[in-house]
Every structure is written in structure tokens, then in C-alpha cells.
Amino acid sequence: PHFLHNSLTAIASLVMDDPVRARRLIAKFSEFLRASFRTQTDLTTVSEELRLVEIYLELEQARFDGRFEVTLNIEPEVLPVMLPFLTLQPLVENAIRHGLEGRSGRGHLRISAVDAGPEVSIEVEDDGVGIDPDALQEALSGSGTTSHVGILAVDTRLRSTFGPEYGLTIFAGRHAGTRTIIRLPKSVQY
């Protein structure tokens, strides 16, 4: 709901001043919504998931007006590898909402996906305000009241799809940014 409201508000602010950009963002917003209505138990390719992340980032860049920059480093070999639908976008959203949004000054978000032998390693890293280690533990265990519920859902879906050895590894601390790593088996490809 926050993303929907914030995206529509950002687009509305552009309607008079930059109608061409507003129309383009409405089309992107529509594409994002259409893709989001898929069943979350479906598998998708890293390529398709990255497309959804790129749309999400374009909408967030409109809202944040350049307050953060994004670096993508994606090896082509990882693009056909399968993963649960909506695995990356919630992690990117967490990085922006809980890391970069609270940061003063310009922030940086890095997304990389590399071929790691029989696996693929995907990292989402920000230089934002970080996560309190206790809140992170609560989120990953499903206990307490935390606003980081997306990471538990992603971790659970990865483990139930690929086995307990897969899931999220998160390095974070207060005022230290956050780095989230996903490992995927390359054996599951489109």
C-alpha cells in the first residue's frame, strides 16, 4: 500500500510539469501491477524478476528525485535461472524503505548477480541506515513486531522451494548499511 500510494503521488506531481514522463510512469506502474498479480508460488527467471525490479526502481527514482543511485552488475549466465516470483523486489524495497529513505544525503543501491559454479549468488546492498540486529533476528524468526516482514517471506519461499541450505544471508548493523545475499541452484533453469 505504501508503494502504491507513493507511486501515484509521485506520478500526480509530474502530470502538469512533465506530462510525457508522467505518461511513461503510468505505463510502467500498470506493467508493475499486472506482473504483481501473479501467484507468488510461481517460479520466474532472474531476467523477468530483474525487469520487475527495474520498473520498481524507475518509479521510486521518480519519488525520490535522484536521492539514490543504482548500480547493476548482472552476469548474462544467471538470467535463465529460476527463482520464486517476487524474490528480489521485496529486498530492493526493504533497501530503499528501511535503508536509503532514512539516510541523509545521496545513497547508493547495488544489485549484482553472478555465476558461482553450481549456484547463482544475487546480492542487494545499500549504504543506508542499516538494520538493528535484534529487529533483523525478529524478522527472520517471525517473532516480535517488525516492519521487515518481507525478508521472512522471501527466506521462507526460497527454503521451501530449493531446500534448507538456500535462503537469505544478511549482513547488517546500525548505521552500517545492509547486504542481503541470495543463493540459488543453477540446476533449475527456464
Number of C-alpha atoms within 10 A of each C-alpha: 6 7 14 11 9 16 22 16 13 19 22 14 15 16 13 10 10 11 14 12 14 20 14 12 21 17 13 18 20 13 14 18 13 10 16 13 8 12 11 13 12 11 20 19 19 26 16 17 21 19 15 21 22 17 19 20 18 15 24 21 17 20 18 14 10 12 17 20 13 14 11 13 12 17 12 12 12 22 20 16 20 22 28 21 23 26 24 23 22 17 22 23 18 21 27 23 16 20 26 25 18 13 18 10 10 13 20 18 22 17 21 15 22 18 17 14 9 9 17 22 17 23 23 22 24 28 21 27 22 23 22 14 14 12 16 22 15 18 20 21 11 15 10 11 10 14 13 20 17 18 23 19 16 23 19 17 21 22 14 13 16 16 12 11 10 18 22 20 13 19 16 19 16 13 14 16 22 25 21 19 20 22 21 24 18 19 11 14 15 12
